[in-house]
Amino acid sequence: MRQPDLLALDFDGVLCDGLIEYFQTAWRAYCQIWQPADQTAPAGLAEQFYRLRPVVETGWEMPLVLRSLLSGISEADILQNWGAIAQAQVAAEQLTPAELAAAVDGTRDEWIKTDLDHWLSQHRFYPGVIEKLQHTLQTPTQIVIISTKEKRFILRLLQQSDVELTDSQVIGKDIKQPKAQTLRDLLRFHSADGAKPFHIWFVEDRFKTLRTVQPQFDPTEISLFLADWGYNTAAERQEAQHDPTIHLISLTQFSQNFAHWL
């Protein structure tokens, strides 16, 4: 299969680089929780956070990464043992994931409410992805975005870059279901007439998400791609390289014709 019938794309970490927004939201939440005397982020902290973003599975962990760094825990330790470190930090700080999540969500919601344009401006598209989307929209291959970001923000960001998708082409956090279920729904819908086999290519930057999807589908139905420029670690990329059913893809490959993807 040299070309997909449907290209399913994650948004953050595949199309859009949200690291600047993630850090600013995390730092604002950090300041709300721990109230440091100086609320200017220390030099170099943002860059450390960017490198460690792959360990974050859910938003409540973001200010905790900053707390860990400012408590002297090394980047190497966080990369290797984040699950245990996060649990220890939550216990030591007498906090709960729910409290941390409320701080993060509340910070972001207030920012969006008071200055949406500024919040949107903290997002960048990776080089070449807009051109790839625009080109693919002119071909028989259909495009769907599957994301945990709100649909309205995805549509707004894409429109600002001259990519027009319909409402049905963006499946955001409001659907509240695992990506595997969304892929199953798409496959069932497009295969309903049974006229010919229907094949989806799914591009995701979270290795654990691909691992969850992997056993639920036959490779003849869905091909899985790990975006090596997104929020994943060197160890995860190495593991993907040795998995015959997960294709590690570079940003350069992504921008090229589908024939170069495999």
GIHUFEN-V245143 format. One record per residue. N is the residue number from 1. RES is the residue in one small letter. SS is DSSP state (helix for helix, strand for strand, loop for the rest). PHI is phi in degrees with one decimal (999 if undefined). PSI is psi in whole degrees, 0 to 359 (* if undefined). Layout:
n=N res=RES ss=SS phi=PHI psi=PSI
n=N res=RES ss=SS phi=PHI psi=PSI
This chain:
n=1 res=m ss=loop phi=999 psi=107
n=2 res=r ss=loop phi=-96.0 psi=354
n=3 res=q ss=loop phi=-151.1 psi=135
n=4 res=p ss=loop phi=-78.9 psi=152
n=5 res=d ss=loop phi=-75.3 psi=324
n=6 res=l ss=strand phi=-137.4 psi=131
n=7 res=l ss=strand phi=-103.1 psi=112
n=8 res=a ss=strand phi=-101.3 psi=125
n=9 res=l ss=strand phi=-125.1 psi=133
n=10 res=d ss=loop phi=-68.4 psi=162
n=11 res=f ss=loop phi=-102.5 psi=289
n=12 res=d ss=strand phi=-68.4 psi=124
n=13 res=g ss=loop phi=93.7 psi=349
n=14 res=v ss=loop phi=-117.6 psi=305
n=15 res=l ss=loop phi=-96.3 psi=318
n=16 res=c ss=strand phi=-117.3 psi=134
n=17 res=d ss=strand phi=-95.8 psi=107
n=18 res=g ss=loop phi=-103.8 psi=18
n=19 res=l ss=helix phi=-59.2 psi=321
n=20 res=i ss=helix phi=-62.6 psi=314
n=21 res=e ss=helix phi=-65.1 psi=317
n=22 res=y ss=helix phi=-56.4 psi=313
n=23 res=f ss=helix phi=-65.2 psi=315
n=24 res=q ss=helix phi=-63.2 psi=320
n=25 res=t ss=helix phi=-65.3 psi=316
n=26 res=a ss=helix phi=-61.7 psi=318
n=27 res=w ss=helix phi=-68.4 psi=319
n=28 res=r ss=helix phi=-63.2 psi=319
n=29 res=a ss=helix phi=-66.6 psi=319
n=30 res=y ss=helix phi=-57.0 psi=313
n=31 res=c ss=helix phi=-64.2 psi=324
n=32 res=q ss=helix phi=-66.2 psi=320
n=33 res=i ss=helix phi=-78.2 psi=311
n=34 res=w ss=helix phi=-102.4 psi=349
n=35 res=q ss=loop phi=46.9 psi=62
n=36 res=p ss=loop phi=-66.4 psi=152
n=37 res=a ss=loop phi=-61.4 psi=320
n=38 res=d ss=loop phi=-105.6 psi=114
n=39 res=q ss=loop phi=-94.9 psi=19
n=40 res=t ss=loop phi=-93.0 psi=127
n=41 res=a ss=loop phi=-61.2 psi=135
n=42 res=p ss=loop phi=-59.7 psi=148
n=43 res=a ss=loop phi=-58.4 psi=134
n=44 res=g ss=loop phi=87.7 psi=347
n=45 res=l ss=helix phi=-65.9 psi=320
n=46 res=a ss=helix phi=-60.4 psi=315
n=47 res=e ss=helix phi=-63.4 psi=322
n=48 res=q ss=helix phi=-63.0 psi=317
n=49 res=f ss=helix phi=-62.3 psi=318
n=50 res=y ss=helix phi=-57.8 psi=317
n=51 res=r ss=helix phi=-67.7 psi=332
n=52 res=l ss=helix phi=-96.6 psi=358
n=53 res=r ss=helix phi=-53.4 psi=327
n=54 res=p ss=helix phi=-60.2 psi=338
n=55 res=v ss=helix phi=-77.9 psi=343
n=56 res=v ss=loop phi=-79.5 psi=118
n=57 res=e ss=loop phi=-95.7 psi=324
n=58 res=t ss=loop phi=-134.9 psi=156
n=59 res=g ss=loop phi=-57.4 psi=329
n=60 res=w ss=loop phi=-63.4 psi=340
n=61 res=e ss=helix phi=-76.4 psi=341
n=62 res=m ss=helix phi=-60.7 psi=307
n=63 res=p ss=helix phi=-64.6 psi=335
n=64 res=l ss=helix phi=-70.6 psi=327
n=65 res=v ss=helix phi=-60.9 psi=316
n=66 res=l ss=helix phi=-64.0 psi=317
n=67 res=r ss=helix phi=-60.1 psi=319
n=68 res=s ss=helix phi=-64.6 psi=314
n=69 res=l ss=helix phi=-61.6 psi=315
n=70 res=l ss=helix phi=-73.4 psi=348
n=71 res=s ss=loop phi=-91.7 psi=0
n=72 res=g ss=loop phi=97.1 psi=6
n=73 res=i ss=loop phi=-76.6 psi=134
n=74 res=s ss=loop phi=-76.0 psi=157
n=75 res=e ss=helix phi=-59.6 psi=319
n=76 res=a ss=helix phi=-60.9 psi=316
n=77 res=d ss=helix phi=-63.7 psi=318
n=78 res=i ss=helix phi=-63.9 psi=318
n=79 res=l ss=helix phi=-61.9 psi=321
n=80 res=q ss=helix phi=-86.3 psi=327
n=81 res=n ss=helix phi=-131.1 psi=33
n=82 res=w ss=helix phi=-60.9 psi=322
n=83 res=g ss=helix phi=-56.5 psi=312
n=84 res=a ss=helix phi=-69.9 psi=320
n=85 res=i ss=helix phi=-63.3 psi=317
n=86 res=a ss=helix phi=-61.0 psi=315
n=87 res=q ss=helix phi=-62.3 psi=317
n=88 res=a ss=helix phi=-65.1 psi=320
n=89 res=q ss=helix phi=-66.4 psi=318
n=90 res=v ss=helix phi=-60.4 psi=317
n=91 res=a ss=helix phi=-66.8 psi=315
n=92 res=a ss=helix phi=-63.4 psi=324
n=93 res=e ss=loop phi=-87.9 psi=357
n=94 res=q ss=loop phi=54.8 psi=48
n=95 res=l ss=loop phi=-120.8 psi=168
n=96 res=t ss=loop phi=-122.6 psi=155
n=97 res=p ss=helix phi=-54.1 psi=325
n=98 res=a ss=helix phi=-63.9 psi=320
n=99 res=e ss=helix phi=-67.7 psi=319
n=100 res=l ss=helix phi=-65.5 psi=319
n=101 res=a ss=helix phi=-63.0 psi=320
n=102 res=a ss=helix phi=-62.8 psi=322
n=103 res=a ss=helix phi=-66.8 psi=316
n=104 res=v ss=helix phi=-65.8 psi=310
n=105 res=d ss=helix phi=-65.2 psi=320
n=106 res=g ss=helix phi=-65.8 psi=320
n=107 res=t ss=helix phi=-62.0 psi=312
n=108 res=r ss=helix phi=-65.6 psi=316
n=109 res=d ss=helix phi=-61.0 psi=319
n=110 res=e ss=helix phi=-65.9 psi=319
n=111 res=w ss=helix phi=-62.2 psi=313
n=112 res=i ss=helix phi=-63.3 psi=320
n=113 res=k ss=helix phi=-66.6 psi=321
n=114 res=t ss=helix phi=-90.6 psi=333
n=115 res=d ss=loop phi=-155.4 psi=73
n=116 res=l ss=helix phi=-60.1 psi=317
n=117 res=d ss=helix phi=-60.6 psi=319
n=118 res=h ss=helix phi=-65.7 psi=318
n=119 res=w ss=helix phi=-61.4 psi=314
n=120 res=l ss=helix phi=-61.4 psi=325
n=121 res=s ss=helix phi=-68.6 psi=348
n=122 res=q ss=loop phi=-84.8 psi=5
n=123 res=h ss=loop phi=-107.8 psi=142
n=124 res=r ss=strand phi=-130.2 psi=141
n=125 res=f ss=strand phi=-86.2 psi=142
n=126 res=y ss=loop phi=-65.4 psi=149
n=127 res=p ss=loop phi=-56.3 psi=129
n=128 res=g ss=loop phi=89.4 psi=344
n=129 res=v ss=helix phi=-72.9 psi=325
n=130 res=i ss=helix phi=-64.5 psi=316
n=131 res=e ss=helix phi=-62.1 psi=322
n=132 res=k ss=helix phi=-64.0 psi=317
n=133 res=l ss=helix phi=-62.7 psi=313
n=134 res=q ss=helix phi=-60.4 psi=319
n=135 res=h ss=helix phi=-66.6 psi=314
n=136 res=t ss=helix phi=-63.9 psi=327
n=137 res=l ss=loop phi=-63.7 psi=343
n=138 res=q ss=loop phi=-93.3 psi=5
n=139 res=t ss=loop phi=-114.7 psi=173
n=140 res=p ss=loop phi=-67.0 psi=341
n=141 res=t ss=loop phi=-67.4 psi=126
n=142 res=q ss=strand phi=-84.0 psi=155
n=143 res=i ss=strand phi=-122.6 psi=135
n=144 res=v ss=strand phi=-135.2 psi=137
n=145 res=i ss=strand phi=-104.1 psi=129
n=146 res=i ss=strand phi=-118.1 psi=113
n=147 res=s ss=loop phi=-144.1 psi=159
n=148 res=t ss=loop phi=-93.2 psi=5
n=149 res=k ss=loop phi=-86.4 psi=156
n=150 res=e ss=loop phi=-67.6 psi=137
n=151 res=k ss=helix phi=-54.6 psi=317
n=152 res=r ss=helix phi=-62.1 psi=326
n=153 res=f ss=helix phi=-74.7 psi=321
n=154 res=i ss=helix phi=-61.6 psi=311
n=155 res=l ss=helix phi=-60.8 psi=319
n=156 res=r ss=helix phi=-64.7 psi=315
n=157 res=l ss=helix phi=-64.3 psi=319
n=158 res=l ss=helix phi=-67.4 psi=318
n=159 res=q ss=helix phi=-60.8 psi=323
n=160 res=q ss=helix phi=-64.2 psi=338
n=161 res=s ss=loop phi=-107.0 psi=20
n=162 res=d ss=loop phi=63.8 psi=36
n=163 res=v ss=loop phi=-115.7 psi=115
n=164 res=e ss=loop phi=-104.1 psi=110
n=165 res=l ss=loop phi=-111.7 psi=151
n=166 res=t ss=loop phi=-79.0 psi=165
n=167 res=d ss=helix phi=-57.3 psi=322
n=168 res=s ss=helix phi=-74.8 psi=347
n=169 res=q ss=helix phi=-86.6 psi=356
n=170 res=v ss=strand phi=-122.5 psi=119
n=171 res=i ss=strand phi=-111.5 psi=105
n=172 res=g ss=loop phi=-102.0 psi=194
n=173 res=k ss=helix phi=-66.0 psi=338
n=174 res=d ss=helix phi=-63.5 psi=339
n=175 res=i ss=helix phi=-72.0 psi=334
n=176 res=k ss=loop phi=52.5 psi=54
n=177 res=q ss=loop phi=-148.5 psi=157
n=178 res=p ss=loop phi=-61.2 psi=152
n=179 res=k ss=helix phi=-62.6 psi=328
n=180 res=a ss=helix phi=-60.7 psi=320
n=181 res=q ss=helix phi=-67.8 psi=320
n=182 res=t ss=helix phi=-62.2 psi=317
n=183 res=l ss=helix phi=-63.3 psi=321
n=184 res=r ss=helix phi=-64.3 psi=318
n=185 res=d ss=helix phi=-62.1 psi=317
n=186 res=l ss=helix phi=-63.8 psi=316
n=187 res=l ss=helix phi=-63.9 psi=317
n=188 res=r ss=helix phi=-64.1 psi=317
n=189 res=f ss=helix phi=-63.9 psi=314
n=190 res=h ss=helix phi=-80.7 psi=345
n=191 res=s ss=loop phi=-99.7 psi=5
n=192 res=a ss=loop phi=-60.5 psi=322
n=193 res=d ss=loop phi=-78.3 psi=342
n=194 res=g ss=loop phi=65.9 psi=14
n=195 res=a ss=loop phi=-64.7 psi=318
n=196 res=k ss=loop phi=-154.2 psi=160
n=197 res=p ss=loop phi=-59.1 psi=141
n=198 res=f ss=loop phi=-116.0 psi=130
n=199 res=h ss=loop phi=-123.9 psi=132
n=200 res=i ss=strand phi=-109.2 psi=137
n=201 res=w ss=strand phi=-108.0 psi=124
n=202 res=f ss=strand phi=-113.1 psi=119
n=203 res=v ss=strand phi=-108.3 psi=123
n=204 res=e ss=strand phi=-141.5 psi=148
n=205 res=d ss=loop phi=-101.1 psi=349
n=206 res=r ss=loop phi=-94.2 psi=112
n=207 res=f ss=helix phi=-61.3 psi=322
n=208 res=k ss=helix phi=-64.1 psi=326
n=209 res=t ss=helix phi=-64.9 psi=316
n=210 res=l ss=helix phi=-63.1 psi=321
n=211 res=r ss=helix phi=-63.6 psi=326
n=212 res=t ss=helix phi=-71.3 psi=320
n=213 res=v ss=helix phi=-71.3 psi=321
n=214 res=q ss=helix phi=-47.0 psi=307
n=215 res=p ss=loop phi=-76.0 psi=354
n=216 res=q ss=loop phi=-92.3 psi=354
n=217 res=f ss=loop phi=-136.6 psi=153
n=218 res=d ss=loop phi=-81.5 psi=140
n=219 res=p ss=loop phi=-58.4 psi=341
n=220 res=t ss=loop phi=-75.9 psi=346
n=221 res=e ss=loop phi=-96.6 psi=315
n=222 res=i ss=strand phi=-137.0 psi=129
n=223 res=s ss=strand phi=-100.5 psi=136
n=224 res=l ss=strand phi=-107.3 psi=135
n=225 res=f ss=strand phi=-128.5 psi=132
n=226 res=l ss=strand phi=-100.3 psi=119
n=227 res=a ss=strand phi=-77.1 psi=110
n=228 res=d ss=loop phi=-74.0 psi=353
n=229 res=w ss=loop phi=-94.5 psi=356
n=230 res=g ss=loop phi=-91.0 psi=205
n=231 res=y ss=loop phi=-88.6 psi=73
n=232 res=n ss=loop phi=-141.1 psi=164
n=233 res=t ss=loop phi=-98.8 psi=165
n=234 res=a ss=helix phi=-60.0 psi=322
n=235 res=a ss=helix phi=-64.7 psi=321
n=236 res=e ss=helix phi=-68.3 psi=321
n=237 res=r ss=helix phi=-64.7 psi=322
n=238 res=q ss=helix phi=-65.8 psi=319
n=239 res=e ss=helix phi=-64.9 psi=320
n=240 res=a ss=helix phi=-63.4 psi=324
n=241 res=q ss=helix phi=-61.3 psi=333
n=242 res=h ss=loop phi=-99.1 psi=8
n=243 res=d ss=loop phi=-105.4 psi=117
n=244 res=p ss=loop phi=-67.2 psi=344
n=245 res=t ss=loop phi=-105.7 psi=2
n=246 res=i ss=strand phi=-121.3 psi=124
n=247 res=h ss=strand phi=-98.5 psi=120
n=248 res=l ss=strand phi=-79.7 psi=124
n=249 res=i ss=strand phi=-124.6 psi=141
n=250 res=s ss=loop phi=-94.7 psi=165
n=251 res=l ss=helix phi=-63.1 psi=324
n=252 res=t ss=helix phi=-62.8 psi=315
n=253 res=q ss=helix phi=-61.7 psi=316
n=254 res=f ss=helix phi=-56.1 psi=322
n=255 res=s ss=helix phi=-76.1 psi=346
n=256 res=q ss=loop phi=-91.0 psi=179
n=257 res=n ss=loop phi=-61.4 psi=154
n=258 res=f ss=helix phi=-58.9 psi=334
n=259 res=a ss=helix phi=-60.6 psi=337
n=260 res=h ss=helix phi=-89.3 psi=357
n=261 res=w ss=loop phi=-78.8 psi=332
n=262 res=l ss=loop phi=-110.2 psi=*
